[in-house]
């Protein structure tokens, strides 16, 4: 319908691209003003006419084609031409499309590959709330692109190489033991890492020792690498436990260490292309012409650095996966780093550098203080997920103690609350962590959406009917509450595509709140199971089934499961 109307408008305004016209369409603030609004102010600049006069011309043209456009009427309201849909035709078009098994979402990514680099925690450090952001944002983007038909490669680029491991080895040798690490695991590694950073302030020679140990790692020293491998194995047990709680998998765990032997060849290639220069003993790419500091490739001791390892990783991924896009979901503070890496790829002569995208997200702070493993100012992800599940279980015991599988439902609701809280906010927004906010089950929350789904499921189970759109009389769904709900459902495809285009899962989270709100209004105003007219009852049950499908799938795109009962 929007395509058809945009073609009519484009004709009136002199052949303007119909897609650009469609992008201008708005939804009136009140349904009494219409179902769709066409603002004519931008057309006035082109046609040199009053917006109201242009709106009248569009109305007249629409009136001529009204039957073919499934429109009831068009009216001029100031500088707008507002459209009232033919409700029966509109309802049918939306609900038939929703019944196609794919909820009307086209597979626009078929034949294309996207790599997504996300989560990527540092070895020997607990998985904290900051890691949770990149993990749930990246996982949601994976599910969104998968829905659109893309082949998605999920990459966990582990932070498993660098001077911090030299620090850990020094800390282990000075203040720990094999027994302590075996007993306490990653907790012990974190404690001695924090201690190292506290001691290094007064004893700078510790940093020299740490750098020396990292050089040993780079040179393949057997003792250094065995300790590093041991710390890595301990860390992976921790990470896998959190990923299992979240229901998250990866296709690749190739971390920074995987690319260390590829840096010498990279440096040689850069030198051959005249891009490598020496600076204070280190090898760098000079980026001063682009208002950026130099991009370091090798340090003065010859060891690699995260810039060079990331450039090597880009080249490896392009060769291995031949991606159409490669996305990096990391904190906003890494913006400069990725600008340098992407610029290096461009200067090396690769025209696909434009397909490298940094997707930044805001910082997570704790009572206004930046999270820092070095100082121990941390909230751990596992603690959040367990506490959320516990609070959900307490609520179940209070409100529905007879519920079956209380532990399973509590886990779905609690973890869903944590994920939804993060994804409901625009990713670029900074978050000051608050237990009360994260674990709230009221208002615009994941549990509110999950409860709406459970309510819809309960209605369908009690009806005992199998409903298909072939048996629906769409004219029975033209009352205001039903129609507003159907208009909201019609936005699903747009929400999915917008989330993909903007790399913004919050679009889907907010859409699900809109669907839930519209459904609960419909539930309050329209009889369903007690409706005596079988045609109306049948149609409303079908509408409920579509709502449930949209909520379950939409939540799935966020990485959230919906319990059948709550």
C-alpha positions in Angstrom: 0.0 0.0 0.0 2.8 2.4 0.9 4.6 1.6 -2.4 1.4 2.2 -4.4 0.7 5.5 -2.6 4.3 6.7 -2.9 4.1 6.1 -6.7 1.0 8.3 -6.9 2.7 11.0 -4.8 5.9 10.8 -6.9 3.8 11.4 -10.0 2.2 14.5 -8.5 5.5 16.0 -7.4 7.2 15.6 -10.8 8.8 12.2 -10.9 10.6 12.3 -7.5 12.0 8.9 -6.5 9.1 6.9 -4.9 11.4 5.4 -2.3 12.4 8.9 -1.1 8.8 9.8 -1.0 7.9 6.7 1.1 10.7 7.6 3.6 8.8 10.8 4.3 5.5 9.1 5.3 4.6 9.5 9.0 2.1 8.1 11.4 -0.4 10.7 12.7 -0.3 11.2 16.5 -4.0 10.2 16.8 -5.7 7.6 14.7 -8.7 9.9 14.4 -6.5 12.0 12.1 -5.8 9.0 9.8 -3.6 6.0 9.5 -0.8 7.5 7.4 0.3 11.1 6.8 2.1 12.6 3.8 3.9 15.8 4.8 4.2 18.2 1.8 6.6 20.8 3.2 9.7 19.4 1.4 7.7 19.2 -1.9 7.0 22.9 -1.6 10.6 23.7 -2.1 10.7 21.7 -5.3 7.3 22.8 -6.8 7.3 26.4 -5.4 3.8 25.9 -4.1 2.0 26.1 -0.8 2.2 22.7 1.1 -1.6 22.7 1.6 -2.1 23.2 -2.2 0.2 20.2 -2.9 -1.6 18.1 -0.3 -4.9 18.9 -2.2 -3.3 17.8 -5.5 -2.2 14.5 -3.9 -5.6 14.0 -2.4 -7.3 14.5 -5.8 -4.9 12.0 -7.5 -5.5 9.4 -4.7 -9.2 9.8 -5.0 -8.9 8.8 -8.7 -7.1 5.6 -7.8 -8.7 4.9 -4.4 -10.0 1.5 -5.2 -6.7 0.1 -6.3 -4.9 1.6 -3.3 -7.1 -0.1 -0.6 -7.8 3.4 0.8 -11.1 4.6 2.3 -10.4 8.3 2.0 -7.7 11.0 1.8 -8.1 14.3 3.6 -6.1 17.5 3.6 -5.0 18.7 7.1 -2.8 21.8 6.8 0.3 20.9 4.9 -0.4 17.1 5.2 -2.4 14.7 3.1 -3.7 12.2 5.5 -4.8 8.7 4.5 -7.5 6.5 6.0 -7.1 2.9 5.0 -9.9 0.6 3.8 -9.8 -1.4 7.1 -10.9 -4.7 5.7 -8.5 -4.7 2.9 -5.7 -3.5 5.1 -6.4 -6.1 7.8 -6.4 -8.9 5.2 -3.1 -7.7 3.6 -1.3 -7.6 6.9 -2.6 -10.9 8.4 -2.2 -12.9 5.2 1.3 -11.7 4.9 1.9 -12.6 8.6 0.8 -16.1 7.9 3.5 -16.9 5.3 5.7 -18.6 7.9 8.3 -15.8 7.7 6.0 -13.1 9.2 6.4 -11.1 6.0 10.2 -10.6 6.4 12.0 -11.0 3.1 15.3 -12.9 2.9 17.3 -9.9 1.6 20.6 -11.3 2.7 20.6 -14.6 0.8 24.0 -15.3 -0.7 25.8 -12.7 1.4 28.2 -13.3 4.3 28.6 -11.1 7.4 31.3 -11.7 10.0 30.5 -10.3 13.5 33.3 -9.9 16.1 31.8 -9.6 19.5 32.1 -10.6 23.2 35.8 -11.2 23.0 36.6 -11.2 26.7 40.2 -11.0 28.0 41.7 -14.3 29.2 42.3 -14.6 33.0 39.7 -11.9 33.8 36.2 -12.6 35.0 33.3 -12.0 32.5 31.8 -8.8 33.8 28.8 -6.6 33.0 30.8 -4.6 30.4 31.4 -7.9 28.5 27.7 -8.6 28.8 26.9 -5.6 26.6 29.0 -6.6 23.6 27.9 -10.2 24.0 24.1 -9.5 23.9 24.3 -6.8 21.3 26.4 -9.0 19.0 24.3 -12.1 19.6 21.1 -10.1 18.7 22.7 -8.7 15.5 23.6 -12.3 14.5 20.0 -13.4 15.0 18.7 -10.4 13.0 21.0 -11.0 10.1 20.3 -14.7 10.2 16.6 -13.9 10.0 17.2 -11.8 6.9 19.0 -14.8 5.2 22.6 -13.8 5.6 25.3 -16.4 6.4 26.6 -15.1 9.6 30.0 -16.0 11.1 30.1 -15.5 14.8 33.6 -14.6 15.9 34.8 -14.5 19.5 38.2 -12.7 19.2 39.5 -13.6 22.6 41.9 -11.2 24.2 44.5 -13.9 24.8 47.7 -12.2 23.9 49.6 -9.1 25.0 51.7 -7.7 27.8 49.0 -8.3 30.3 50.0 -12.0 30.2 53.5 -11.0 31.1 52.0 -9.2 34.1 50.1 -12.3 35.1 53.2 -14.5 34.9 55.2 -12.1 37.1 52.2 -11.9 39.5 51.9 -15.7 39.6 55.5 -16.3 40.3 55.6 -13.6 43.0 52.4 -14.0 44.9 50.6 -17.2 43.9 51.1 -20.9 43.5 49.9 -23.8 41.4 47.7 -25.0 44.3 46.1 -21.6 44.7 45.3 -21.3 41.0 43.9 -24.8 40.9 41.7 -24.2 43.9 40.4 -20.7 43.1 40.7 -20.6 39.3 40.0 -17.3 37.6 39.3 -15.6 40.9 42.9 -16.2 41.9 44.1 -14.9 38.5 42.1 -11.8 38.9 43.3 -11.2 42.5 47.0 -11.4 41.5 46.4 -9.2 38.4 44.9 -6.5 40.6 47.8 -6.9 43.0 50.4 -6.5 40.2 48.9 -3.2 39.1 48.8 -1.9 42.7 52.5 -2.9 43.3 53.7 -1.7 39.9 53.1 1.9 40.9 55.8 1.7 43.5 58.0 -0.9 41.7 58.3 0.0 38.0 60.8 -2.8 37.6 57.8 -5.1 37.6 56.7 -3.7 34.3 60.1 -4.4 32.8 59.8 -8.0 34.0 56.3 -8.3 32.5 57.4 -7.0 29.1 60.3 -9.5 29.2 58.0 -12.4 29.8 55.7 -11.3 26.9 58.7 -11.2 24.6 59.5 -14.7 25.7 55.9 -15.7 24.8 56.4 -14.1 21.3 59.6 -16.0 20.9 58.0 -19.3 21.8 59.5 -19.9 25.2 58.2 -23.2 26.5 57.7 -22.2 30.1 56.0 -18.9 29.2 53.6 -20.5 26.8 52.7 -23.4 29.1 51.7 -21.0 31.9 49.7 -18.9 29.3 47.9 -22.0 28.0 47.0 -23.1 31.5 45.6 -19.7 32.3 43.6 -19.7 29.0 42.1 -23.2 29.7 41.0 -22.0 33.2 39.4 -18.9 31.6 37.5 -20.8 28.9 35.7 -22.8 31.6 34.5 -19.5 33.1 33.4 -18.1 29.8 31.6 -21.2 28.6 29.5 -21.3 31.8 28.3 -17.7 31.2 27.6 -18.4 27.5 25.6 -21.5 28.4 23.5 -19.4 30.7 22.8 -16.9 27.9 22.3 -19.7 25.3 25.1 -18.2 23.1 27.4 -20.1 20.7 30.3 -19.0 18.4 31.6 -20.3 15.2 35.2 -19.2 15.9 37.3 -18.6 19.0 40.4 -17.5 17.1 41.8 -14.8 19.5 44.7 -12.5 19.2 47.2 -15.3 19.7 46.1 -16.9 16.5 47.4 -14.0 14.5 50.8 -13.5 16.2 52.7 -15.5 13.6 51.0 -13.5 10.8 52.4 -10.1 11.9 55.9 -10.6 10.4 54.4 -11.2 6.9 52.1 -8.2 7.5 55.1 -6.0 8.4 57.0 -7.2 5.3 53.9 -6.4 3.1 53.5 -2.9 4.6 57.2 -2.2 4.1 57.0 -3.3 0.5 54.1 -0.9 -0.1 56.1 2.0 1.5 53.7 2.3 4.4 56.0 1.2 7.3 58.2 3.8 8.9 60.4 3.7 12.0 59.5 5.8 15.0 61.6 5.7 18.2 62.6 2.1 17.4 59.1 0.9 16.7 57.5 0.3 13.3 54.4 2.3 12.5 52.1 3.5 9.8 52.1 7.3 9.7 48.5 8.5 9.8 49.2 12.2 10.4 47.7 13.1 7.0 44.4 11.8 8.4 44.5 13.6 11.7 45.3 10.3 13.6 48.2 9.2 15.7 50.5 6.6 14.1 49.2 3.0 13.9 51.9 0.8 15.6 52.7 -2.5 13.9 55.6 -3.8 16.0 57.0 -2.4 19.3 60.7 -1.5 19.6 61.4 -4.9 21.1 59.9 -6.5 18.0 56.7 -7.8 19.6 53.3 -7.4 18.0 50.6 -5.2 19.3 46.8 -5.2 19.1 46.8 -2.9 16.0 48.9 -5.3 14.0 47.0 -8.4 15.2 43.7 -6.8 14.3 44.9 -5.9 10.8 46.2 -9.4 10.3 42.8 -10.7 11.5 40.9 -8.6 9.0 43.0 -9.9 6.1 42.6 -13.5 7.4 38.8 -13.2 7.7 38.5 -11.7 4.2 40.5 -14.6 2.7 38.7 -17.3 4.7 35.1 -16.1 4.7 35.0 -13.6 1.8 32.7 -11.5 3.8 30.4 -8.8 2.4 30.7 -7.0 5.7 32.7 -7.4 8.9 31.3 -5.9 12.0 33.1 -5.1 15.3 30.9 -4.7 18.4 33.2 -3.0 20.9 33.1 -0.1 23.3 32.9 3.5 22.1 36.4 4.1 23.6 37.9 1.9 20.8 36.6 4.2 18.0 40.1 5.6 17.2 41.6 2.1 17.2 39.3 0.9 14.5 39.6 4.1 12.5 43.3 3.4 12.4 42.9 -0.3 11.5 40.4 0.4 8.7 42.5 3.3 7.4 45.5 0.9 7.2 43.4 -1.6 5.2 42.5 1.2 2.8 46.1 2.4 2.4 47.1 -1.2 1.6 44.9 -0.9 -1.5 41.9 -3.0 -0.5 38.8 -1.4 -1.8 36.6 -3.5 0.5 37.7 -1.4 3.5 34.3 0.3 3.3 32.7 -3.0 4.4 34.5 -2.9 7.8 32.1 -1.4 10.4 32.8 -0.5 14.0 29.6 -0.7 16.1 30.3 1.1 19.3 28.3 1.0 22.5 28.3 3.2 25.5 30.3 2.5 28.7 28.9 0.7 31.7 29.8 2.4 35.0 29.2 1.4 38.6 27.8 4.2 40.7 29.5 6.7 38.4 32.9 4.9 38.5 34.3 3.3 35.4 34.5 -0.5 35.5 38.1 -1.6 35.9 39.6 -5.1 36.4 42.8 -3.4 37.6 41.1 -1.8 40.6 38.6 -4.5 41.2 35.6 -2.2 40.5 33.5 -4.9 38.8 30.1 -6.5 38.7 30.3 -10.0 37.3 27.9 -11.2 34.6 27.3 -14.5 36.2 26.3 -12.8 39.5 23.8 -10.7 37.6 22.2 -13.6 35.8 22.0 -15.7 38.9 20.5 -12.9 41.0 18.0 -12.1 38.2 16.9 -15.7 38.1 16.6 -15.8 41.9 14.4 -12.7 42.0 12.2 -14.1 39.3 11.9 -17.3 41.3 10.8 -15.3 44.4 8.1 -13.6 42.3 6.8 -16.9 41.0 6.6 -18.3 44.5 4.7 -15.2 45.5 2.3 -14.9 42.6 2.0 -18.4 41.0 3.4 -21.0 43.3 1.7 -23.8 41.4 3.6 -23.1 38.2 5.3 -26.1 36.7 9.1 -26.0 36.1 9.5 -22.9 38.3 13.3 -23.0 38.0 13.3 -23.1 34.2 10.7 -20.3 33.9 12.7 -18.2 36.5 15.8 -18.5 34.5 14.1 -17.5 31.2 12.4 -14.5 32.9 15.4 -13.4 35.0 18.0 -13.6 32.2 15.4 -12.2 29.7 15.0 -9.2 32.0 18.8 -8.6 32.0 19.1 -8.9 28.2 16.0 -6.8 27.5 17.2 -4.0 29.9 20.4 -3.7 27.9 18.9 -3.9 24.4 16.0 -1.6 25.1 18.4 1.3 25.5 20.1 2.6 22.3 23.5 0.9 22.3 25.5 4.2 22.2 23.9 5.2 25.5 26.1 5.0 28.6 24.7 2.9 31.4 25.2 3.5 35.1 24.6 0.0 36.5 21.8 -0.3 39.0 20.5 -3.6 40.4 17.0 -2.2 40.7 16.9 -1.0 37.0 18.4 -4.2 35.6 16.2 -6.5 37.5 12.9 -4.6 37.3 10.1 -6.8 36.1 7.5 -3.9 35.7 7.0 -1.3 33.0 8.9 -1.5 29.7 10.7 -4.7 30.5 11.4 -8.1 29.1 9.1 -9.8 31.6 6.2 -7.5 30.5 6.7 -8.8 26.9 7.1 -12.4 28.1 3.9 -12.2 30.2 2.0 -10.8 27.2 3.1 -13.9 25.2 2.1 -16.2 28.0 -1.3 -14.5 28.1 -1.7 -15.0 24.4 -0.7 -18.7 24.7 -3.1 -19.3 27.5 -6.0 -17.9 25.3 -5.1 -20.2 22.4 -4.7 -23.3 24.7 -8.1 -22.7 26.3 -9.7 -22.3 22.9 -8.6 -25.7 21.8 -8.9 -24.6 18.1 -6.5 -24.8 15.2 -6.8 -21.4 13.4 -5.6 -20.5 9.9 -6.1 -17.3 7.9 -8.0 -19.2 5.2 -11.0 -19.4 7.6 -10.8 -15.8 8.9 -13.5 -13.2 8.1 -11.2 -10.1 8.0 -14.1 -7.7 8.1 -14.7 -8.7 11.8 -11.4 -7.2 12.8 -12.0 -3.5 11.9 -13.0 -2.3 15.3 -10.5 0.3 16.7 -8.7 -2.0 19.2 -8.2 -4.8 16.7 -7.2 -2.4 13.9 -4.6 -0.5 16.0 -3.1 -3.9 17.0 -2.9 -5.0 13.4 -1.3 -1.7 12.4 1.3 -2.3 15.0 1.9 -5.8 13.8 2.4 -4.5 10.3 5.6 -2.8 11.5 7.4 -6.0 12.2 9.3 -6.2 8.9 10.3 -2.6 9.1 11.5 -3.1 12.7 13.7 -6.0 11.6 15.2 -4.2 8.6 15.7 -1.0 10.5 17.5 -2.9 13.3 19.8 -4.4 10.7 20.4 -1.2 8.8 21.2 0.8 12.0 22.9 -2.1 13.9 20.4 -1.3 16.6 18.6 -4.1 18.4 16.7 -1.5 20.5 14.4 -1.0 17.5 13.1 -4.5 18.0 12.9 -4.3 21.8 10.9 -1.1 21.6 8.7 -2.5 18.9 7.9 -5.5 21.1 6.7 -3.1 23.9 4.4 -1.5 21.3 3.0 -4.8 20.3 2.5 -5.9 23.9 0.8 -2.6 24.8 -1.5 -2.8 21.8 -2.4 -6.4 22.5 -3.2 -5.8 26.1 -5.5 -3.0 25.1 -7.2 -5.3 22.6 -7.5 -8.0 25.3 -9.2 -5.5 27.6 -11.6 -4.2 25.0 -12.5 -7.2 22.9 -14.1 -10.5 24.1 -12.3 -13.5 22.7 -13.1 -16.8 24.3 -16.5 -15.6 25.5 -17.4 -14.0 22.1 -20.6 -15.7 20.9 -20.3 -14.9 17.2 -18.1 -17.7 15.9 -16.8 -15.7 12.9 -15.6 -12.9 15.3 -14.2 -15.3 17.8 -12.3 -17.2 15.1 -10.8 -14.0 13.7 -9.7 -12.8 17.1 -8.1 -16.1 17.9 -6.2 -15.9 14.7 -5.1 -12.4 15.6 -3.9 -13.6 19.0 -1.9 -16.4 17.3 -0.1 -13.8 15.1 0.7 -11.7 18.1 2.2 -14.7 19.8 4.3 -15.6 16.8 5.6 -12.0 16.5 6.5 -11.8 20.2 8.2 -15.2 20.3 10.2 -14.5 17.2 11.0 -10.9 18.1 12.2 -12.0 21.6 14.3 -14.7 19.9 16.0 -12.0 17.8 17.1 -10.4 21.1 18.3 -13.7 22.4 15.4 -14.0 24.9 13.3 -17.1 25.4 9.5 -16.9 26.1 8.1 -19.3 28.7 4.7 -20.8 27.9 3.3 -20.0 31.3 4.3 -17.4 33.9 
